[in-house]
Amino acid sequence: MFRRGIFYTFLAVYLRSYLGLSVTETTLFETIPMILNVLFQTLVWGRLTDRLQLRRTLIIIGEIMASVGHVAMWYFHSIAPDSRSAGYVIIAGLTVIEIFWSMSNIGWSAFISDVYTTGQRNAIQGKLASIGGGGRIVGAMIGGLLYDGTGRAFPGWGFKEGGIFFASAVVMLVSVLPMLALPEGGIRYRSAGPNETETEAAIEKSSAAPPKGSLRLFAVFLVAMLLINSGINTLGAFRAQYLDLAEGFAAPARTISLVVNVESAALIVIGFFLGSLGRRFGIKRLLAGGTVAGIISLLLHVAAPGMALIYLAAVFKGVSDGCVASSSYAFASTLIPPEKRGRYFAFYNSTFFLSWGLSATFLTGPLIDGLINAGKGTVFAYRVGLLSGAALMVAGLCLLALLLTASRRRK
């Protein structure tokens, strides 16, 4: 999450404002790398981790390769012949990096299911979200300072001169050190013991053989999550550009990083309560509530006349991210057979990773570009783009409601 805070908070602005790519072109750094991420999770690393039952090893290798890749990406981007070429070097570099970083993604997903019981996973995901939110705050703060050289250089300086690339690489390399103290994981790692109650063991045993039809429910669940994640991640793709518009908020780098940090602070706070909220309301209601919070966030971004509502919208975004991520993971884990965790969690992860780019490249980006080219105004164009994200979330929520109704009938 530190990397997401420092690197991705301003990357779209850098590609658009400094390197001169179109709105749709700026989404390619999310779409193309994430497609490769998903393909390798599903076809390579997921199958490999199921066969070898290696989790920690994949995480460590993935983080090291991503760290080295960021340094190489800066170098090749710095020697590109022109600004547009530099932009496409970054897109290509991220594509290669995601091939290896997907090892870490699938390793973590399977590792958590290996180590924790069904009843613990929602709470653990919430705590991890809080820790990640803290990392994102630090990353966004440093990114805001580096982006324009603490206000003493030009906007984009942090990418151009490499500071943001190098900081990301160092943190990913350092993050490997704690992993050396963790167990490898694997399906045989945990058995019922003093820390696992008889009830938890029974729940875990029953989840090992999903009921008939659960895989069909899982497929519908994946479609719903792709719509929900695509909608809320419209903000990840376009919010910084939207706030940067001279005709609109004209927010400087440090203001944009503050918005991200308000969101991260909300994520940290909600993360500590997700375990108790899941036990009280159930993970299904928590997932629906998180989706509604995301819709509210998008609508507030569209309606905001000034920065005050943007900060409130950021709070709803943080709450949405925490609730959706933890509860959807916990729900997915009840539908996945333990021996197939690598492959099926790769499918689940794809709903998040693909959501960063597909709708942005094929729906929202072209919609914004089309409205701008039609003379409708940039602020109006971005607001319509954000509304399209809200529409995707509403569609996902409707599909989720049908899914939850069907799952109750099967009990």
QUIFENBEL-V731739 format. One record per backbone hydrogen bond with DSSP energy under -0.5 kcal/mol. CO is the residue of the C=O (numbers start at 1). NH is the residue of the N-H. E is the energy in kcal/mol with one decimal. If there is no record, write none. Layout:
CO,NH,E  CO,NH,E
//
This chain:
1,5,-2.3  2,6,-2.8  3,7,-2.8  3,8,-0.8  4,8,-0.6  4,9,-0.7  7,11,-0.7  8,12,-0.6  10,14,-2.5  11,15,-2.7  12,16,-2.1  13,17,-3.3  13,18,-0.7  14,18,-1.2  14,19,-2.2  15,21,-2.7  22,26,-2.0  23,27,-0.7  24,27,-1.0  25,28,-1.4  26,29,-0.7  27,30,-1.6  27,31,-2.1  28,32,-1.5  28,33,-0.6  30,34,-1.3  31,35,-2.1  32,36,-1.9  33,37,-2.4  34,38,-2.6  35,39,-2.5  36,40,-2.4  37,41,-2.3  38,42,-2.7  39,43,-3.0  40,44,-1.5  40,45,-2.8  40,46,-0.5  41,46,-2.3  44,48,-2.4  45,49,-2.8  46,50,-1.7  47,51,-2.1  48,52,-2.8  49,53,-1.8  55,59,-2.0  56,60,-2.5  57,61,-2.4  58,62,-2.5  59,63,-2.3  60,64,-2.2  61,65,-2.4  62,66,-2.0  63,67,-2.1  64,68,-2.2  65,69,-2.2  66,70,-1.7  67,71,-1.2  68,72,-2.0  69,73,-2.5  70,74,-2.0  71,75,-2.0  72,76,-2.3  73,77,-2.1  74,78,-2.3  75,79,-1.1  77,80,-0.9  82,86,-2.1  83,87,-2.0  84,88,-2.0  85,89,-1.9  86,90,-1.8  87,91,-1.8  88,92,-2.5  89,93,-2.9  90,94,-2.7  91,95,-1.6  92,96,-1.9  93,97,-2.4  94,98,-2.6  95,99,-1.1  96,100,-1.0  97,100,-0.6  97,101,-2.9  98,102,-1.7  100,103,-1.4  100,104,-0.6  101,104,-0.6  101,105,-1.8  102,106,-2.3  103,107,-1.9  104,108,-2.4  105,109,-1.9  106,110,-2.1  107,111,-2.3  108,112,-2.3  109,113,-1.3  110,114,-1.9  111,115,-2.3  112,116,-2.3  117,120,-0.8  117,121,-1.3  118,122,-0.5  120,124,-2.5  121,125,-2.6  122,126,-1.8  123,127,-2.3  124,128,-2.6  125,129,-2.2  126,130,-1.9  127,131,-2.4  128,132,-2.9  129,133,-2.4  130,134,-1.8  131,135,-2.0  132,136,-2.4  133,137,-2.0  134,138,-2.0  135,139,-2.5  136,140,-3.1  137,141,-2.4  138,142,-2.4  139,143,-2.9  140,144,-2.6  141,145,-1.6  142,146,-2.9  143,147,-2.5  144,148,-0.6  145,150,-3.8  146,149,-1.1  147,156,-1.6  147,157,-1.0  147,158,-1.3  148,153,-2.3  149,152,-1.9  154,157,-2.1  156,159,-0.8  156,160,-2.7  157,161,-2.9  158,164,-2.1  158,165,-0.5  162,166,-2.8  163,167,-2.4  164,168,-1.9  165,169,-2.1  166,170,-2.4  167,171,-2.1  168,172,-2.1  169,173,-1.9  170,174,-2.5  171,175,-2.1  173,176,-1.0  174,177,-1.4  174,178,-0.5  175,179,-0.6  176,180,-0.9  177,180,-1.1  178,181,-1.5  179,182,-1.4  184,55,-0.9  184,56,-1.7  186,189,-1.9  193,196,-1.6  195,197,-0.5  197,201,-2.4  198,202,-2.3  199,203,-2.4  200,204,-2.7  201,205,-2.5  202,206,-2.5  203,207,-1.9  204,208,-0.7  205,208,-0.8  206,209,-1.0  211,214,-2.4  213,217,-1.9  214,218,-2.6  215,219,-1.9  216,220,-2.0  217,221,-2.7  218,222,-2.2  219,223,-1.6  220,224,-2.4  221,225,-2.6  222,226,-2.2  223,227,-2.0  224,228,-2.5  225,229,-3.0  226,230,-2.1  227,231,-2.1  228,232,-2.2  229,233,-2.2  231,234,-1.2  232,235,-1.3  232,236,-0.5  233,237,-1.8  234,238,-2.1  235,239,-2.5  238,242,-2.6  239,243,-2.8  240,244,-1.5  241,245,-0.8  242,245,-0.7  242,249,-0.6  243,251,-3.1  245,248,-1.0  245,250,-2.0  252,255,-0.5  252,256,-2.1  253,257,-2.4  254,258,-1.5  255,259,-2.0  256,260,-2.0  257,261,-2.0  258,262,-2.3  259,263,-2.0  260,264,-2.3  261,265,-2.5  262,266,-2.1  263,267,-2.0  264,268,-2.4  265,269,-2.4  266,270,-2.5  267,271,-1.8  268,272,-1.1  269,272,-0.8  269,273,-0.5  270,273,-1.1  270,274,-0.8  271,274,-0.5  273,277,-2.8  274,278,-2.5  275,279,-1.9  276,280,-2.2  277,281,-2.9  277,282,-0.6  278,282,-1.5  282,286,-2.0  283,287,-2.0  284,288,-2.1  285,289,-2.8  286,290,-2.3  287,291,-1.8  288,292,-2.1  289,293,-2.2  290,294,-1.7  291,295,-2.0  292,296,-2.3  293,297,-2.1  294,298,-2.1  295,299,-2.2  296,300,-2.4  297,301,-2.1  298,302,-1.8  299,303,-2.3  300,304,-1.7  306,309,-0.5  306,310,-0.8  307,311,-2.1  308,312,-1.6  309,313,-2.8  310,314,-1.9  311,315,-1.4  312,316,-1.8  313,317,-2.0  314,318,-2.3  315,319,-2.3  316,320,-2.6  317,321,-2.7  318,322,-2.1  319,323,-2.5  320,324,-2.8  321,325,-2.2  322,326,-2.0  323,327,-2.1  324,328,-2.1  325,329,-1.5  326,330,-2.2  327,331,-2.4  328,332,-2.6  329,333,-2.3  330,334,-0.8  331,334,-0.8  331,335,-0.5  332,335,-1.6  332,336,-0.6  335,337,-0.5  337,340,-2.0  338,341,-1.4  340,344,-2.6  341,345,-2.4  342,346,-1.2  343,347,-1.4  344,348,-2.2  345,349,-3.2  346,350,-1.5  347,351,-0.8  348,351,-1.2  348,352,-0.6  349,352,-1.1  349,353,-2.4  350,354,-2.5  352,356,-0.6  353,356,-0.9  354,357,-1.5  354,358,-2.3  357,361,-3.1  358,362,-2.6  359,363,-2.0  359,364,-2.5  360,365,-2.7  363,367,-1.9  364,368,-2.6  365,369,-2.7  366,370,-2.7  367,371,-2.1  368,372,-2.4  369,373,-2.8  370,374,-1.4  371,376,-2.5  372,375,-1.7  377,381,-2.1  378,382,-2.4  379,383,-2.1  380,384,-2.3  381,385,-2.0  382,386,-2.2  383,387,-2.0  384,388,-1.8  385,389,-1.1  386,390,-1.7  387,391,-2.2  388,392,-1.8  389,393,-1.9  390,394,-2.2  391,395,-2.2  392,396,-2.3  393,397,-2.6  394,398,-2.2  395,399,-2.1  396,400,-2.4  397,401,-2.3  398,402,-1.9  399,403,-2.2  400,404,-2.8  401,405,-2.0  402,406,-2.2  403,407,-2.5  404,408,-1.8  405,409,-1.6  406,410,-1.0  408,411,-1.1
//
